[in-house]
Amino acid sequence: MPQPVRTTKHIFVTGGVASSLGKGLTASSLGRLLTSRGLRVTMQKLDPYINVDPGTMNPFQHGEVFVTEDGAETDLDIGHYERFLDRELSADANVTTGKVYSRVIARERRGEYLGDTVQVIPHITNEIKDRITAMAAPGPDGQAPDVVITEIGGTVGDIESLPFLEAARQVRHDVGRDHVFFLHVSLVPYLAPSGELKTKPTQHSVAALRNIGIQPDALVCRSDREIPEPLKRKISLMCDVDAEAVVATPDAPSIYDIPKVLHQEGLDAYVVRRLNLSFKDVDWTLWGDLLDRVHHPAETVRIALVGKYVDLPDAYLSVTEALRAGGFAHRAKVDIVWVPSDDCRTPQGAAAALGDVQGVLVPGGFGVRGIEGKIGAITYARVNRIPVLGLCLGLQCMVIESARNLAGLGGANSSEFDVNAADPVISTMADQEDVVAGGRDMGGTMRLGSYPAVLRGGSLVEEIYGASTVTERHRHRYEVNNAYREQLEAAGLLMTGTSPSGTLVEFVELDREQHPFMVATQAHPEFKSRPTRPHPLFAGFVRAALDYLESERLPIDDVRAEGSQRSGDGAAAADDRPAGATDTDAAGWGEAAGEAVPVGGRDAVYSTVSR
């Protein structure tokens, strides 16, 4: 009979041979399996870069910046942890070299080391150990985790990772070998000329880990194909790891298949035996239903993601996973169409890029590059009644587009892009003006973390959320200029969600008489989406896209009849526009642009989203 847990166990996940092997997904999947066995699991990422956090890093270098509930800007792997564990993590979940050194230097300046010569060992390693062991402290509910999984970034052999690996070795010494497990993720490459899988890189990687003083307890061997049993036995022998602890993980069809792969290889069973953990059998009820939805969709919908950083999809990792989860809610597969925003600067470009999609998502970002393309994409989607969802910068672009083309403010812009804009409908937040002016540090000073919003009764967003008050995570310096709210509302862009004080606009939507689903939020709801609990805003957006897809399939006669009926309605609506509004349709954003319109598509009425 397994003994009850008396001490929090630590699992360290390291990587060898090459980067981008999927350490974060491996760690997340193991965490999911242990959670499904009834264990309390928390996770942490140790990043060896000297930046204090990734908040000021180039998205093309780092990928997405994931924001926690308490406002920390963290590595994208923290998003994987939250999605797989289905629990919220704090700022403590991400530790960087920059944070560690900043803390140690600050303590030295205060004289806390009593005249010691401050060195990597013991001062830096002690600070790292303190941050690792702090994760084992009881949570708000008074219960300590059963397991802490700590992923060590980088690759074994990198000079930057050495202090973290040494600290992990010392944790094993401090808490006892029976309470620590080292999991090493390595590459087993296939050489086409010889037609063989090669184990030598993994052998050398484990040897490098041993030189540091760490003997791995299990190996996760990454490959693009199955690894035969004789090769696994060879790896076991040469790396001194139990044969049952050599886990083969060939590329999986979906990241959500990885827990199943690890379980079939017996990794979770080996870990709980090795650490003497109390456990139940894996409960596959929730995850099994997810996999059924992933692999057996009833429908497929195409959604364009119009962004500035589409050359590196990891820059939008949480957005793409939230979109896919929104599809899972309706047993639909979401095909994401990556559209560089500059491609939509002209009506012709927008028509070419968006002519065969059923939804348009405009995500966050910074800087003026690509902004006119984002606005062009929104214009095209508005005119052609394609569902639109804007996130953060996407809301600001939607406001600018509506101001220019519905409210008649031709000089509308954001003060971020044009400090001399005639109509700055988006302006710097009052508490951010000194940062923008260079009077305060840029890193970690945005409006960060979770904030509440009050939703207008009867609005589409209230219908989607099924609540009048919601909380979402934020990361921005700019907001809707309150001086233009009344004018924008009169044009049909409704401010349907605000901060509790009513001073900050959090949600906007175009009046449903003008467009069935044109919604945006200043927040980042993608950070709260889970594969097993899709975020309502993304589920609602995908529902609207599916309705649009269904409308494309209407018989031609029905489409003509509906189109004729709405022609009169459209003329009446044009007559009711605010004075000074521009006739965007006549400027070439609709069928006049010459794009091919799917039969029944852009002129079809479809239902609004239901909860």
N, C-alpha and C positions, 0 to 999 in steps of 0.2 A: 504493500500500500504506500503510495507516494506520501512523503512527509509534507505537512502544510508549509507554506512560504513563511519564513521567519525574517529573511533579509531580502531587500530589493536586489534583483539580479541585473547585471550589466551585459549587454551584447554590443560589441564593437564591430562595425562593418568597414573593412578596408578594401582598396582596389589595387590591382596590379596590371602590368604590361601596357595598358593604354587607358586613356580617359574615356568618358562617355560609354561605359559598359553597362550602365544601369544600376549603380550601387544604390541610388535613392529609391528606385522602384523595387529592387530586391529587398531593401530594408523595410519599405512600406508594406510589401506583400507579406513578409515574415510577421510584421506587426499586426497585419490583418488576421493572419492565421492564429496567432496567439490570442488576439482579442476574441476571435470566434470560438476559442477554447475556454472562454470565461475569465481570462486574465486581464488585469489592468495594465495597460501599456502606454508609455509616453515615449516621445522621440526627440532627437536633437541632432543638429548638423554642425560639425566643426569645419569652418572654411579657412584655408591657409592664406588667403589674400590679406594684404595690409590695409585695405579699405576698412573703415569702421563698420560700414554696411554697404549693400549694393545700390543704395538709393541714388547715388550720383554716377553710377557706371553706365557706359554705353550699352543699350539693349542688344546691339549686334555682338558685343563681347560676352555679356553675362546672361542675356535672356530676360525673362520676366522678373520683376521685383514683386514678391508676394508680401501683402500687408496683413498683419495679424490683428486680432480684435483690439489689443492694447496699443496698436499704432506702430509696431516695429516694421521696418523695411527689411525683408529677409530674402534668403535664397529661394529659388523656385521649388527646391525639393521640400521645403516646408509645406508647400501646397499639396504635394503628393502625400505627405504624412497626414495632413488634415483630411484629405479626401478618402484615403484608404482606412484610416482609423475611425473616421467620422467623429472627430473630437477637435475642439479648439486648442491651439497651442499659443504660448506666450512669446514675448521677446527672448526669453531664456532659451528657446529652442534653436537659436542660431548664434553661434559664437565665431568670431573672426579673429585673426591675428591682430587686426587693428584695435578691436575692443580689448583684447588681452593686454597688449602693450600700453594702450592708453591708460588702463586701470593701474598697471604696475608703475608706470612713470608718475602718475598722479600720486600714488601712495609714497613713492620715493621722495617727491617734492614736499610732501607733508611730514617727512621724517619718520614714517612708520616702520622703516626697516632698521632703525637704530644704528645707523652708520655702516651697515653691511655693504659689501660690493654687490650690486644687483646684477644677477646673471640669469642665463636661460634656465639652468638648473641650480638652485631650486625655485627661484622666484616666478619665472614664467610658467614652468610646469605646475607649480602649486596653484597658480591662478586658474590654469586650465582644469586641474583636478577639482578645484572648488566649484567651478561651473558645471562639471560633469556630475559630481555627487549631489549638487543642489537639486538636480532633476528628480532625485529620489525622495525629496521632501514631501510631506503630505500636501494634498491639494486643498482647495476651498472646502471640500466635503470632509476633510480630516483624514482621508485615506491616502496612504502612500502607494505608489505604483508597484506592481509586482515585478515589472521589467522596464528597464530604460534601454532603448536601442539608440546607439550613438553612431552616426555615420561620419567617418573621417574623410574629408574632401581631399582631392588630389590623388596622386599615384605613388605607391611605395617606391622610394628612390628619389622623389622630389625633395630638395633641400627644405622647402617651405613647410612640409608636413612633419618634419622630424620632431619638433617640440610636442605636437599633438600625439604622435605615436608613442613617444617616451612617457607622456602623461598617462596614456591608456595602459601602458605596461605597469606603471606605478600604481594605478588603480587596482589592477589585478593583485599586486603585492599587498596593498593596503586592506582591501575588503576580503581577500582570500580567493584562491583559485577555483573553489567550488561555486563561486558566485559570479564568475566572469566567463564570457564566451567570445572567442574571436572568430568572425566569419570573413573569409577573404574571397573577393570576387575577382576572377582572373579570366583571361582570354585564351581560348584554344583555337588558333586560326587554322583555316583550311588552305592548303597550298595547291592550287589547281594544276600546275605542271606535274607534280608528283602524285596528285590525287590522294593526299593524306592530311589528316588532322595532326597538328604538332603540339606536343605537350611540353617541349623544352622551355618556351616562354613562361609557362606557369611554374615550372620547376625553379627557374631563376628568380621569379617574383617571390616565391615562398622563401627561397634562400636569402633574399634581401630582407625580408621580414624577420627571419631568424637572426640575422646580423644585428637587428635592432633589439632583439631579446623577446620577440613575440613568435610563438608557435601557433599557427591557426588551428582551431578545433574542427573547422569544416571549410570546404571549398565549394564555391558556386562557379562552375565552369561555363562561360558564355561562348556560344558558337552559333554559326548560321545553319547548323544541321545537327542531327542526333549524334551523340558521342557513344560509341559502342562500349560494352561492358569491359572488354579486355583493356581498352585505353583508360577507363576509369580505375581499373585495378592497378595499372601502371602508375597513374597519378597518385593513388593512395600509397603505394610502396615508396615512390621517390620523394614524396612530400611528407611522409610519416603522418598521414591522416587516415582515420578509420575508413574502410571501403564504403560503409553506409553513409559516411559524411562527405563523400564526393558527389556533388549534385550537378547534374547536367541540365542546362537551361538553354535549349535552342530558341531561336527567335519565335515569339508567339504572335498569333494573329492580332491580339489586342493586349494592351497593358493590363487589362482586368483579368486576363487568363493566367497571369504570373502566379498568384496565390495557388491556383489549382496545380500548376506545374510543380511548384516547390513542394506542395503536399504530396503529390504522386511520387516525388523523389524521396519523400520521407524526412525532409529537413526539419519541419516543425516537431515531429515526433522525436527526432534525435535531440533537438535543443531542449525540450522539456525533460527528457530523461537525463541528459547531461547536467542540467541545472537543478534537477530534483524539484521540479515545479508541480504543484497541484494543478490538475487540469481536467477538463471534460473533453469528449470527442468534439471535433470541429462541427459547428452548426452551419450548414451550407444554405439554410433557408433563404436568407437575404441575398447573399452573394450568388447563389445558384439562380435565383430569379433574375438578377442583374445580367448574368452571362447568357441566360435565355433571351433576354431583350437585346443584348449586344449581337448575338449570332443569328437571331431569327426575326429580323425586322419585318413588319408588314408593309412598310412603305419607305421610300427614299425621297429626301428633299434636299435641294441644293441651296446653300446659303453663302452669299459672298461676304467675306471679311475684308473690308476696305481699309488697309492700314499702311503705315509708313515703314514698318519693319518686317514686311512679309517674307523677305529673303531669309529670315531666321524665325521659323514658326514658334520656337521656344519663347520668343518675346511675347507671345499671346497664349501661353500654355493654359492658364486657368480659363481663359475665354473659350478656347477650343474644347476643353473638357466640359465646361458648363453647357456649351451648345450640344455636344454629344449627349450629355445627361438629359438635356431638354428633349432630345429625340427619344431617349430610353423611356421617358414618361409616357410617350404615345406609341411605343413600339415602332419607332421610325429611325432609320439611319440618316444622319446628317452628313452630307458630302460638303465639305468646306471648300469653297472656291477662293483661292488667294488672289486678291486684286491689289496691286500697287496703287496707292491713292492717286498718284500723278496720272495714271491711265484714264481717270475720269474727269480731267480738267475741262474737256469739251463735251458737248452733247453727243457727238459721234463716238468719242472714246468711251463715254459712260454706256452708250447703247451696246457697243461691242463687248464691253466687260460684263455688263449686267443683264444682257438680253435673255439669258436662259436660266436665271435664278429665281427662287421663290421667296427670298428674304435677303435683306442687306443689313449687316451689322457694322457699325462704325465704332471702333474701340478707342481707348485712351492713347495718349502720346504727348509729346512736348515739341515746341518750336514751330516755325512757320512753314517749313518744307512740307509739301503735300497737302496743305490745308484746303486750297481751292479745289483739289481733286475730291477730298472728302465732302466738301459742300456740293460739288457737282453730282456726286453719287446720291446724296440725299435729295437733291432736286429731281434727279431722274426717277428715284423711287417714289417720291411724293406725287409727281405728275402721273406716273404709271400705276399708282396705287399698290406698289409692292410693299410688304411689311418691312418696317425699319425699326431697329433698336440701336440707340446711341448710348455709349458708356463714357462718362467723364468728359474727355475732349469731344466725344461724339455728341453729347448734349450741347456743348458750346457751339459746335458746327451747325447743329440743328437750329439753334437760336439765331445764329447769323444768317442761315439760309432763309428762315421764315421772316426775319427782319427785312432782308433785301427784297424778297420776292412776294411776300404777302402783305407786309406792313408798309412797303414803299420807301424803306430806308436804304437807298442805294449805297450809302457810304458806311453801312454797318460792318463792324469788325470787332476783333478782340484787342484789348490793349497789349496783350502778349505779342501779337503779330504786327500791330501798327499803333505806336504810342500817340500818333496824331490822327487817329481815326475820327471821321466826322461824327459817327454815331457808335461809341464804344459800348455795344450791347453786352459785352463781356468785359469785366473790369477786375483789377487786382483786389483781392480781399484786403480789408483794412489792416489786419494784423500781419499781412505779408508784404506790405509796401516797402518796409525797410530792407527786407531780404532781396526783393527785386532791385532795389536801389544800391545793393552791395554793402549795406550797413550791418548785415548779420550773416552768419554761416548759412550756406545753401543746404547742406546735408542735414536730414532729419528735422527740418523746420516747416514742412508743408502741413496742411490740415490732414492729419493721419489718424487712422483707427476708426472705431465704430461710433456712429452718431445716429440719433433718432430722427425720424421724419414723420410729419403728420400728413395724411393723404386726404384729399378732398372727397367728400361723399358723392357717390355716383360716378366717379371718374373711372377710366379704364384701369389705371394702376391699382385703385382700391379693389376693383373687381378681380384683378389678377391675384393680388396678395390675399384677398379675403380678410383684410384687416384695415383699420383706420390709422394705426401707428406701426411703423416698422423701424428696424435698425439695419444700417448697411455700413460697410467699410469705405473709407475715403483716402484719396491721395491727390491733392490739388492745391493750387494757389489762387486760382481765378474762379469767379462766380458770375452769375447773371446780374447785370446792372439793374438795380431796383427802379431806377429812373425810367426804364423802358417797359416795365412789366405791364402796365395798363395798355400801352399801345400794342404790345405783342398779343395780349389777351384779346383785344378787339379784332385782331387779324386772324384769330382762331388758334393760336398757340397757347394752350392753357397751362398755367403753373399749378399743377395738381398735387404737388408735394413740396412742403417747405420744412425748414427747421421748426421746432416747437414755438420759437419766438416769432416766426413768420418772416424773418429777415433774410434767410438764405433759401434760394430755390434748389430743391433736391430732385424734383421730377417735373418733366414737361410732357405734354402730348398734344398732338393736333386734334382739333375737334373731330369727332367720329363722323360728322356729316361731310367733312372734307377728305378724311382718310381713315380707313378701318383700323390700322395699327401703325401709328407713327409715334413712338414712345422713346424717351431718353431719361437717364438718371445721371446726376453728377457723381454718383457713387460707383463702386466697383463690386457689383453683386456677384461677379464670377468667383470671388474669393470665398463665398459662403455656400457655393453649390457643391453637392456631393453626388457621386454616381448612383447611390442608392436613395438619395433625397434631392432630386433636381430642384434648382432654385425656381420659384414660381415665375419670375420674370422671363427666364429662358424657356421654361416649359410653355408659357403663354405665347412667346415669340414663335417657337416652333409650331405651336398649334395654328397660329395665324398663317405661317408659311404653308402648312399642310392644307389649310382652307383655300389658300391662293392656288396651290397645286391642283386641288379639286376643281376650282373654277376654270382652270386652263383646259379641263377635259369636257366642259359643257358642250353639248351639240351646237353646231354652227348656227342653226335657226334660233336657238335660245339666246345665243350670244348677240346676234343681230337685234333681236327684240329688246333685250336688256340694254344694249348699247343705244338704240334709238330712244328708249324711254329716258335714259340718263342724259342724252344730249340736251334735252330741254332743261333738265335739272341743272346741268353744268352751266348753261347760259344764265339761268337765274342766279346761280351762286356767284358767277362772275359779276353780275350787276350789283350784288350785295357786298362786294369787297370794299375794304376801307378806301377812302379817297387817297390817291397817290400810289396805290398798289400797282405793281408791274404785271404785265401779262406774260408770265414766264412760258406758258404753253406755246405762245406764238413765237417765242424766241428759239424754238428748235429742240426743246427738251422732251417732247412727246413723239407721236408718230410722225410729226413733220420733220423729225431728224432723219428719217429714212431707215430706221432700224426695223428689222423684222419682228413683228409682234406675234407671239404664240396665239393660236386660235383660242378665243375665249379668255385670254389671260389678262391683259392690262385693262380691259373694259368690263371685267366681270365683277359682280357684287359678291362678296363672301362674308360670312358671319364673323362677328368679333369674337375674341377669345373668351372661353368659359373656364371657370375654375375646375 
